[in-house]
Amino acid sequence: MYNKIISMLVPFYNLGLVLAINIMMFGITLGIIGIMGKYIGKVFDKNNERFFGLK
């Protein structure tokens, strides 16, 4: 009985793991883009130009 339940849940567990890793990678990518955006914003601020409203 328990073995059937476990074997049914394993694919969902693997799917959850893959989704979690994808979300984490997406978050890291967004973080890197944000940091780059801030840096680009500072460079453009030196020229007294607003670039996509980033500061």
mmJSON file of the N, C-alpha and C atoms, coordinates in Angstrom:
{"data_MODEL":{"atom_site":{
"group_PDB":["ATOM","ATOM","ATOM","ATOM","ATOM","ATOM","ATOM","ATOM","ATOM","ATOM","ATOM","ATOM","ATOM","ATOM","ATOM","ATOM","ATOM","ATOM","ATOM","ATOM","ATOM","ATOM","ATOM","ATOM","ATOM","ATOM","ATOM","ATOM","ATOM","ATOM","ATOM","ATOM","ATOM","ATOM","ATOM","ATOM","ATOM","ATOM","ATOM","ATOM","ATOM","ATOM","ATOM","ATOM","ATOM","ATOM","ATOM","ATOM","ATOM","ATOM","ATOM","ATOM","ATOM","ATOM","ATOM","ATOM","ATOM","ATOM","ATOM","ATOM","ATOM","ATOM","ATOM","ATOM","ATOM","ATOM","ATOM","ATOM","ATOM","ATOM","ATOM","ATOM","ATOM","ATOM","ATOM","ATOM","ATOM","ATOM","ATOM","ATOM","ATOM","ATOM","ATOM","ATOM","ATOM","ATOM","ATOM","ATOM","ATOM","ATOM","ATOM","ATOM","ATOM","ATOM","ATOM","ATOM","ATOM","ATOM","ATOM","ATOM","ATOM","ATOM","ATOM","ATOM","ATOM","ATOM","ATOM","ATOM","ATOM","ATOM","ATOM","ATOM","ATOM","ATOM","ATOM","ATOM","ATOM","ATOM","ATOM","ATOM","ATOM","ATOM","ATOM","ATOM","ATOM","ATOM","ATOM","ATOM","ATOM","ATOM","ATOM","ATOM","ATOM","ATOM","ATOM","ATOM","ATOM","ATOM","ATOM","ATOM","ATOM","ATOM","ATOM","ATOM","ATOM","ATOM","ATOM","ATOM","ATOM","ATOM","ATOM","ATOM","ATOM","ATOM","ATOM","ATOM","ATOM","ATOM","ATOM","ATOM","ATOM","ATOM","ATOM","ATOM","ATOM"],
"id":[1,2,3,4,5,6,7,8,9,10,11,12,13,14,15,16,17,18,19,20,21,22,23,24,25,26,27,28,29,30,31,32,33,34,35,36,37,38,39,40,41,42,43,44,45,46,47,48,49,50,51,52,53,54,55,56,57,58,59,60,61,62,63,64,65,66,67,68,69,70,71,72,73,74,75,76,77,78,79,80,81,82,83,84,85,86,87,88,89,90,91,92,93,94,95,96,97,98,99,100,101,102,103,104,105,106,107,108,109,110,111,112,113,114,115,116,117,118,119,120,121,122,123,124,125,126,127,128,129,130,131,132,133,134,135,136,137,138,139,140,141,142,143,144,145,146,147,148,149,150,151,152,153,154,155,156,157,158,159,160,161,162,163,164,165],
"type_symbol":["N","C","C","N","C","C","N","C","C","N","C","C","N","C","C","N","C","C","N","C","C","N","C","C","N","C","C","N","C","C","N","C","C","N","C","C","N","C","C","N","C","C","N","C","C","N","C","C","N","C","C","N","C","C","N","C","C","N","C","C","N","C","C","N","C","C","N","C","C","N","C","C","N","C","C","N","C","C","N","C","C","N","C","C","N","C","C","N","C","C","N","C","C","N","C","C","N","C","C","N","C","C","N","C","C","N","C","C","N","C","C","N","C","C","N","C","C","N","C","C","N","C","C","N","C","C","N","C","C","N","C","C","N","C","C","N","C","C","N","C","C","N","C","C","N","C","C","N","C","C","N","C","C","N","C","C","N","C","C","N","C","C","N","C","C"],
"label_atom_id":["N","CA","C","N","CA","C","N","CA","C","N","CA","C","N","CA","C","N","CA","C","N","CA","C","N","CA","C","N","CA","C","N","CA","C","N","CA","C","N","CA","C","N","CA","C","N","CA","C","N","CA","C","N","CA","C","N","CA","C","N","CA","C","N","CA","C","N","CA","C","N","CA","C","N","CA","C","N","CA","C","N","CA","C","N","CA","C","N","CA","C","N","CA","C","N","CA","C","N","CA","C","N","CA","C","N","CA","C","N","CA","C","N","CA","C","N","CA","C","N","CA","C","N","CA","C","N","CA","C","N","CA","C","N","CA","C","N","CA","C","N","CA","C","N","CA","C","N","CA","C","N","CA","C","N","CA","C","N","CA","C","N","CA","C","N","CA","C","N","CA","C","N","CA","C","N","CA","C","N","CA","C","N","CA","C","N","CA","C","N","CA","C"],
"label_alt_id":[null,null,null,null,null,null,null,null,null,null,null,null,null,null,null,null,null,null,null,null,null,null,null,null,null,null,null,null,null,null,null,null,null,null,null,null,null,null,null,null,null,null,null,null,null,null,null,null,null,null,null,null,null,null,null,null,null,null,null,null,null,null,null,null,null,null,null,null,null,null,null,null,null,null,null,null,null,null,null,null,null,null,null,null,null,null,null,null,null,null,null,null,null,null,null,null,null,null,null,null,null,null,null,null,null,null,null,null,null,null,null,null,null,null,null,null,null,null,null,null,null,null,null,null,null,null,null,null,null,null,null,null,null,null,null,null,null,null,null,null,null,null,null,null,null,null,null,null,null,null,null,null,null,null,null,null,null,null,null,null,null,null,null,null,null],
"label_comp_id":["MET","MET","MET","TYR","TYR","TYR","ASN","ASN","ASN","LYS","LYS","LYS","ILE","ILE","ILE","ILE","ILE","ILE","SER","SER","SER","MET","MET","MET","LEU","LEU","LEU","VAL","VAL","VAL","PRO","PRO","PRO","PHE","PHE","PHE","TYR","TYR","TYR","ASN","ASN","ASN","LEU","LEU","LEU","GLY","GLY","GLY","LEU","LEU","LEU","VAL","VAL","VAL","LEU","LEU","LEU","ALA","ALA","ALA","ILE","ILE","ILE","ASN","ASN","ASN","ILE","ILE","ILE","MET","MET","MET","MET","MET","MET","PHE","PHE","PHE","GLY","GLY","GLY","ILE","ILE","ILE","THR","THR","THR","LEU","LEU","LEU","GLY","GLY","GLY","ILE","ILE","ILE","ILE","ILE","ILE","GLY","GLY","GLY","ILE","ILE","ILE","MET","MET","MET","GLY","GLY","GLY","LYS","LYS","LYS","TYR","TYR","TYR","ILE","ILE","ILE","GLY","GLY","GLY","LYS","LYS","LYS","VAL","VAL","VAL","PHE","PHE","PHE","ASP","ASP","ASP","LYS","LYS","LYS","ASN","ASN","ASN","ASN","ASN","ASN","GLU","GLU","GLU","ARG","ARG","ARG","PHE","PHE","PHE","PHE","PHE","PHE","GLY","GLY","GLY","LEU","LEU","LEU","LYS","LYS","LYS"],
"label_asym_id":["A","A","A","A","A","A","A","A","A","A","A","A","A","A","A","A","A","A","A","A","A","A","A","A","A","A","A","A","A","A","A","A","A","A","A","A","A","A","A","A","A","A","A","A","A","A","A","A","A","A","A","A","A","A","A","A","A","A","A","A","A","A","A","A","A","A","A","A","A","A","A","A","A","A","A","A","A","A","A","A","A","A","A","A","A","A","A","A","A","A","A","A","A","A","A","A","A","A","A","A","A","A","A","A","A","A","A","A","A","A","A","A","A","A","A","A","A","A","A","A","A","A","A","A","A","A","A","A","A","A","A","A","A","A","A","A","A","A","A","A","A","A","A","A","A","A","A","A","A","A","A","A","A","A","A","A","A","A","A","A","A","A","A","A","A"],
"label_entity_id":["1","1","1","1","1","1","1","1","1","1","1","1","1","1","1","1","1","1","1","1","1","1","1","1","1","1","1","1","1","1","1","1","1","1","1","1","1","1","1","1","1","1","1","1","1","1","1","1","1","1","1","1","1","1","1","1","1","1","1","1","1","1","1","1","1","1","1","1","1","1","1","1","1","1","1","1","1","1","1","1","1","1","1","1","1","1","1","1","1","1","1","1","1","1","1","1","1","1","1","1","1","1","1","1","1","1","1","1","1","1","1","1","1","1","1","1","1","1","1","1","1","1","1","1","1","1","1","1","1","1","1","1","1","1","1","1","1","1","1","1","1","1","1","1","1","1","1","1","1","1","1","1","1","1","1","1","1","1","1","1","1","1","1","1","1"],
"label_seq_id":[1,1,1,2,2,2,3,3,3,4,4,4,5,5,5,6,6,6,7,7,7,8,8,8,9,9,9,10,10,10,11,11,11,12,12,12,13,13,13,14,14,14,15,15,15,16,16,16,17,17,17,18,18,18,19,19,19,20,20,20,21,21,21,22,22,22,23,23,23,24,24,24,25,25,25,26,26,26,27,27,27,28,28,28,29,29,29,30,30,30,31,31,31,32,32,32,33,33,33,34,34,34,35,35,35,36,36,36,37,37,37,38,38,38,39,39,39,40,40,40,41,41,41,42,42,42,43,43,43,44,44,44,45,45,45,46,46,46,47,47,47,48,48,48,49,49,49,50,50,50,51,51,51,52,52,52,53,53,53,54,54,54,55,55,55],
"pdbx_PDB_ins_code":[null,null,null,null,null,null,null,null,null,null,null,null,null,null,null,null,null,null,null,null,null,null,null,null,null,null,null,null,null,null,null,null,null,null,null,null,null,null,null,null,null,null,null,null,null,null,null,null,null,null,null,null,null,null,null,null,null,null,null,null,null,null,null,null,null,null,null,null,null,null,null,null,null,null,null,null,null,null,null,null,null,null,null,null,null,null,null,null,null,null,null,null,null,null,null,null,null,null,null,null,null,null,null,null,null,null,null,null,null,null,null,null,null,null,null,null,null,null,null,null,null,null,null,null,null,null,null,null,null,null,null,null,null,null,null,null,null,null,null,null,null,null,null,null,null,null,null,null,null,null,null,null,null,null,null,null,null,null,null,null,null,null,null,null,null],
"Cartn_x":[0.826,0.0,0.866,1.789,2.651,3.554,4.009,4.887,4.183,2.891,2.123,2.046,1.77,1.661,3.006,4.091,5.432,5.78,5.505,5.826,4.986,3.801,2.967,3.509,4.079,4.561,5.942,6.747,8.125,8.171,7.365,7.429,7.115,6.15,5.8,6.963,7.645,8.803,9.899,10.173,11.205,10.822,9.542,9.051,9.226,8.882,9.04,10.49,11.391,12.822,13.298,12.878,13.258,12.723,11.45,10.845,11.586,11.927,12.64,13.982,14.708,16.023,15.839,14.817,14.56,14.225,13.376,13.001,14.229,15.081,16.3,17.216,17.418,18.26,17.681,16.34,15.658,15.892,15.788,16.019,17.439,18.412,19.821,20.039,19.438,19.567,18.982,17.788,17.16,18.038,18.649,19.538,20.728,21.334,22.483,22.062,20.889,20.379,20.144,19.595,19.347,20.63,21.668,22.961,23.554,23.487,23.992,23.218,21.89,21.024,21.419,21.711,22.137,23.445,24.389,25.694,25.536,24.717,24.46,23.806,22.852,22.171,23.151,24.13,25.135,25.963,26.349,27.16,26.399,25.1,24.292,23.999,23.906,23.677,24.845,26.058,27.233,27.081,26.411,26.17,24.868,24.266,23.005,21.906,21.894,20.848,20.135,18.812,18.034,17.935,18.287,18.269,17.267,16.095,15.019,14.629,14.895,14.509,15.303,16.427,17.245,18.153,18.366,19.237,20.48],
"Cartn_y":[-1.207,0.0,1.266,1.333,2.519,2.647,1.501,1.529,2.144,1.851,2.439,3.951,4.428,5.875,6.552,5.948,6.521,6.57,5.485,5.434,6.444,6.779,7.808,9.205,9.404,10.732,11.068,10.06,10.308,11.239,11.022,11.94,13.377,13.567,14.92,15.554,14.75,15.231,15.682,14.867,15.212,16.487,16.6,17.79,19.02,18.885,19.994,20.422,19.453,19.732,20.518,20.077,20.752,22.181,22.345,23.682,24.579,24.039,24.823,25.304,24.411,24.77,25.842,25.679,26.657,28.022,28.036,29.302,29.963,29.156,29.678,30.294,29.586,30.097,31.378,31.411,32.605,33.778,33.512,34.553,35.094,34.196,34.605,35.456,35.032,35.781,37.181,37.271,38.582,39.454,38.846,39.58,40.166,39.357,39.81,40.951,40.815,41.869,43.145,43.002,44.16,44.895,44.128,44.72,45.431,44.781,45.397,46.656,46.599,47.764,48.945,48.681,49.747,50.359,49.491,49.967,50.826,50.332,51.075,52.415,52.376,53.603,54.638,54.194,55.111,55.729,54.904,55.385,56.455,56.22,57.177,58.429,58.283,59.445,60.433,59.922,60.786,61.701,61.197,61.992,62.786,62.811,63.513,63.04,61.736,61.136,60.055,60.039,58.981,57.804,56.624,55.435,54.449,54.349,53.457,53.723,54.936,55.284,54.553,53.931,53.212,54.201,53.952,54.846,54.102],
"Cartn_z":[0.0,0.0,0.0,0.978,1.066,-0.154,-0.666,-1.835,-3.036,-3.212,-4.321,-4.181,-2.965,-2.724,-3.011,-2.506,-2.698,-4.188,-4.908,-6.339,-7.128,-6.638,-7.284,-7.006,-5.809,-5.401,-5.957,-6.283,-6.749,-7.966,-9.014,-10.166,-9.776,-8.855,-8.412,-7.651,-6.841,-6.086,-7.048,-8.077,-9.065,-9.811,-10.179,-10.878,-10.001,-8.72,-7.777,-7.657,-7.617,-7.519,-8.746,-9.929,-11.178,-11.187,-10.793,-10.748,-9.764,-8.593,-7.582,-8.119,-8.794,-9.36,-10.437,-11.301,-12.36,-11.774,-10.722,-10.081,-9.464,-8.822,-8.202,-9.265,-10.384,-11.461,-12.038,-12.199,-12.699,-11.75,-10.443,-9.441,-9.504,-9.625,-9.712,-10.964,-12.093,-13.348,-13.196,-12.575,-12.348,-11.462,-10.43,-9.533,-10.29,-11.158,-11.951,-12.873,-13.522,-14.411,-13.613,-12.389,-11.526,-11.17,-10.794,-10.439,-11.658,-12.823,-14.054,-14.367,-14.174,-14.416,-13.542,-12.263,-11.349,-11.823,-12.231,-12.695,-13.954,-14.917,-16.158,-15.828,-14.866,-14.447,-13.912,-13.101,-12.558,-13.677,-14.654,-15.778,-16.548,-16.788,-17.55,-16.719,-15.381,-14.518,-14.606,-14.803,-14.94,-16.151,-17.178,-18.387,-18.289,-17.069,-16.826,-17.769,-18.033,-18.87,-18.072,-18.176,-17.523,-18.499,-18.017,-18.869,-18.295,-18.889,-18.44,-16.986,-16.489,-15.122,-14.059,-14.422,-13.447,-12.717,-11.444,-10.677,-10.216],
"occupancy":[1.0,1.0,1.0,1.0,1.0,1.0,1.0,1.0,1.0,1.0,1.0,1.0,1.0,1.0,1.0,1.0,1.0,1.0,1.0,1.0,1.0,1.0,1.0,1.0,1.0,1.0,1.0,1.0,1.0,1.0,1.0,1.0,1.0,1.0,1.0,1.0,1.0,1.0,1.0,1.0,1.0,1.0,1.0,1.0,1.0,1.0,1.0,1.0,1.0,1.0,1.0,1.0,1.0,1.0,1.0,1.0,1.0,1.0,1.0,1.0,1.0,1.0,1.0,1.0,1.0,1.0,1.0,1.0,1.0,1.0,1.0,1.0,1.0,1.0,1.0,1.0,1.0,1.0,1.0,1.0,1.0,1.0,1.0,1.0,1.0,1.0,1.0,1.0,1.0,1.0,1.0,1.0,1.0,1.0,1.0,1.0,1.0,1.0,1.0,1.0,1.0,1.0,1.0,1.0,1.0,1.0,1.0,1.0,1.0,1.0,1.0,1.0,1.0,1.0,1.0,1.0,1.0,1.0,1.0,1.0,1.0,1.0,1.0,1.0,1.0,1.0,1.0,1.0,1.0,1.0,1.0,1.0,1.0,1.0,1.0,1.0,1.0,1.0,1.0,1.0,1.0,1.0,1.0,1.0,1.0,1.0,1.0,1.0,1.0,1.0,1.0,1.0,1.0,1.0,1.0,1.0,1.0,1.0,1.0,1.0,1.0,1.0,1.0,1.0,1.0],
"B_iso_or_equiv":[0.0,0.0,0.0,0.0,0.0,0.0,0.0,0.0,0.0,0.0,0.0,0.0,0.0,0.0,0.0,0.0,0.0,0.0,0.0,0.0,0.0,0.0,0.0,0.0,0.0,0.0,0.0,0.0,0.0,0.0,0.0,0.0,0.0,0.0,0.0,0.0,0.0,0.0,0.0,0.0,0.0,0.0,0.0,0.0,0.0,0.0,0.0,0.0,0.0,0.0,0.0,0.0,0.0,0.0,0.0,0.0,0.0,0.0,0.0,0.0,0.0,0.0,0.0,0.0,0.0,0.0,0.0,0.0,0.0,0.0,0.0,0.0,0.0,0.0,0.0,0.0,0.0,0.0,0.0,0.0,0.0,0.0,0.0,0.0,0.0,0.0,0.0,0.0,0.0,0.0,0.0,0.0,0.0,0.0,0.0,0.0,0.0,0.0,0.0,0.0,0.0,0.0,0.0,0.0,0.0,0.0,0.0,0.0,0.0,0.0,0.0,0.0,0.0,0.0,0.0,0.0,0.0,0.0,0.0,0.0,0.0,0.0,0.0,0.0,0.0,0.0,0.0,0.0,0.0,0.0,0.0,0.0,0.0,0.0,0.0,0.0,0.0,0.0,0.0,0.0,0.0,0.0,0.0,0.0,0.0,0.0,0.0,0.0,0.0,0.0,0.0,0.0,0.0,0.0,0.0,0.0,0.0,0.0,0.0,0.0,0.0,0.0,0.0,0.0,0.0],
"pdbx_formal_charge":[null,null,null,null,null,null,null,null,null,null,null,null,null,null,null,null,null,null,null,null,null,null,null,null,null,null,null,null,null,null,null,null,null,null,null,null,null,null,null,null,null,null,null,null,null,null,null,null,null,null,null,null,null,null,null,null,null,null,null,null,null,null,null,null,null,null,null,null,null,null,null,null,null,null,null,null,null,null,null,null,null,null,null,null,null,null,null,null,null,null,null,null,null,null,null,null,null,null,null,null,null,null,null,null,null,null,null,null,null,null,null,null,null,null,null,null,null,null,null,null,null,null,null,null,null,null,null,null,null,null,null,null,null,null,null,null,null,null,null,null,null,null,null,null,null,null,null,null,null,null,null,null,null,null,null,null,null,null,null,null,null,null,null,null,null],
"auth_seq_id":[1,1,1,2,2,2,3,3,3,4,4,4,5,5,5,6,6,6,7,7,7,8,8,8,9,9,9,10,10,10,11,11,11,12,12,12,13,13,13,14,14,14,15,15,15,16,16,16,17,17,17,18,18,18,19,19,19,20,20,20,21,21,21,22,22,22,23,23,23,24,24,24,25,25,25,26,26,26,27,27,27,28,28,28,29,29,29,30,30,30,31,31,31,32,32,32,33,33,33,34,34,34,35,35,35,36,36,36,37,37,37,38,38,38,39,39,39,40,40,40,41,41,41,42,42,42,43,43,43,44,44,44,45,45,45,46,46,46,47,47,47,48,48,48,49,49,49,50,50,50,51,51,51,52,52,52,53,53,53,54,54,54,55,55,55],
"auth_comp_id":["MET","MET","MET","TYR","TYR","TYR","ASN","ASN","ASN","LYS","LYS","LYS","ILE","ILE","ILE","ILE","ILE","ILE","SER","SER","SER","MET","MET","MET","LEU","LEU","LEU","VAL","VAL","VAL","PRO","PRO","PRO","PHE","PHE","PHE","TYR","TYR","TYR","ASN","ASN","ASN","LEU","LEU","LEU","GLY","GLY","GLY","LEU","LEU","LEU","VAL","VAL","VAL","LEU","LEU","LEU","ALA","ALA","ALA","ILE","ILE","ILE","ASN","ASN","ASN","ILE","ILE","ILE","MET","MET","MET","MET","MET","MET","PHE","PHE","PHE","GLY","GLY","GLY","ILE","ILE","ILE","THR","THR","THR","LEU","LEU","LEU","GLY","GLY","GLY","ILE","ILE","ILE","ILE","ILE","ILE","GLY","GLY","GLY","ILE","ILE","ILE","MET","MET","MET","GLY","GLY","GLY","LYS","LYS","LYS","TYR","TYR","TYR","ILE","ILE","ILE","GLY","GLY","GLY","LYS","LYS","LYS","VAL","VAL","VAL","PHE","PHE","PHE","ASP","ASP","ASP","LYS","LYS","LYS","ASN","ASN","ASN","ASN","ASN","ASN","GLU","GLU","GLU","ARG","ARG","ARG","PHE","PHE","PHE","PHE","PHE","PHE","GLY","GLY","GLY","LEU","LEU","LEU","LYS","LYS","LYS"],
"auth_asym_id":["A","A","A","A","A","A","A","A","A","A","A","A","A","A","A","A","A","A","A","A","A","A","A","A","A","A","A","A","A","A","A","A","A","A","A","A","A","A","A","A","A","A","A","A","A","A","A","A","A","A","A","A","A","A","A","A","A","A","A","A","A","A","A","A","A","A","A","A","A","A","A","A","A","A","A","A","A","A","A","A","A","A","A","A","A","A","A","A","A","A","A","A","A","A","A","A","A","A","A","A","A","A","A","A","A","A","A","A","A","A","A","A","A","A","A","A","A","A","A","A","A","A","A","A","A","A","A","A","A","A","A","A","A","A","A","A","A","A","A","A","A","A","A","A","A","A","A","A","A","A","A","A","A","A","A","A","A","A","A","A","A","A","A","A","A"],
"auth_atom_id":["N","CA","C","N","CA","C","N","CA","C","N","CA","C","N","CA","C","N","CA","C","N","CA","C","N","CA","C","N","CA","C","N","CA","C","N","CA","C","N","CA","C","N","CA","C","N","CA","C","N","CA","C","N","CA","C","N","CA","C","N","CA","C","N","CA","C","N","CA","C","N","CA","C","N","CA","C","N","CA","C","N","CA","C","N","CA","C","N","CA","C","N","CA","C","N","CA","C","N","CA","C","N","CA","C","N","CA","C","N","CA","C","N","CA","C","N","CA","C","N","CA","C","N","CA","C","N","CA","C","N","CA","C","N","CA","C","N","CA","C","N","CA","C","N","CA","C","N","CA","C","N","CA","C","N","CA","C","N","CA","C","N","CA","C","N","CA","C","N","CA","C","N","CA","C","N","CA","C","N","CA","C","N","CA","C","N","CA","C","N","CA","C"],
"pdbx_PDB_model_num":[1,1,1,1,1,1,1,1,1,1,1,1,1,1,1,1,1,1,1,1,1,1,1,1,1,1,1,1,1,1,1,1,1,1,1,1,1,1,1,1,1,1,1,1,1,1,1,1,1,1,1,1,1,1,1,1,1,1,1,1,1,1,1,1,1,1,1,1,1,1,1,1,1,1,1,1,1,1,1,1,1,1,1,1,1,1,1,1,1,1,1,1,1,1,1,1,1,1,1,1,1,1,1,1,1,1,1,1,1,1,1,1,1,1,1,1,1,1,1,1,1,1,1,1,1,1,1,1,1,1,1,1,1,1,1,1,1,1,1,1,1,1,1,1,1,1,1,1,1,1,1,1,1,1,1,1,1,1,1,1,1,1,1,1,1]
}}}
